[in-house]
Amino acid sequence: YDTRGRLRQGQHRLWAISEADTAASFVLIRGMAPEAFAVLDTGGPRRLRDALYVQREESPGTLAAAITLILIYGRSEVLDKRGGFGRHQSAPTITDGVRWLANNPSIRESVTFSSHLQRAIHGGRGRWAAVHWLLTQIDVEDASFFLSTLASGEGLEAGAPILQLRRRLIDNIHVIMGLTGREYTALIFKAWNLFREGSRAYSLRWRGGGASPEVYPQPI
């Protein structure tokens, strides 16, 4: 048990003993530092989602994916597991992820919200949870309207940036070589910025390479 009284190791063994209706002897250790969970069992590294599962978080895989993307975004300003460097970034440590969650509990609401977008547009719940959280840090009402309307498609007129984004992302579902993670989130942020500025858009593109690459958009 850790210093907070939580069982950090042996849950499956205890469950098996209960199911078998038998008894067994074990060494019981109390007072373990909570962060020590990250290095238990040296046969294989634990991941953030494992720690969140033990903490009984809802949708631990989605929550871990969102936290990882947000932490990578914090150091690269690109919302993609590759960051802005064209290669996979090292994942945040379990301690960093758990600490970030403790300081930003509203990410749980973003994980819940992400299911609506995943059903409507696909794209990955972890990505949508990260997008939702980042945009709500800018403006809660605008973020709710932007993403809810993106999911439903209701009331969108020609020239609405949300409509152009919705079309691009739905088209992306049906292609073999779809958008990269960097392109996907760049289009979201570009449409968001146009929406926030009150601008019209009759097409939506973002060029990350070639002779005249665009800067990765930062949401405003």
Secondary structure, 3 states (H helix, E strand, C coil): CECCCCCCCCHHHHHHHHHHCCCCCCCCCCCECHHHHHHCCCCCCCCHHHHHHHCCCCCHHHHHHHHHHHHHHHHHCCCCCCCCCCCCCCCCCHHHHHHHHHHCCCHHHHHHHHHHHHHHHCCCHHHHHHHHHHHHCCCHHHHHHHHHHHHHCCCCCCCCHHHHHHHHHHHHHCCCCCCCHHHHHHHHHHHHHHHHHCCCCCCCCCCCCCCCCCCCCCCC
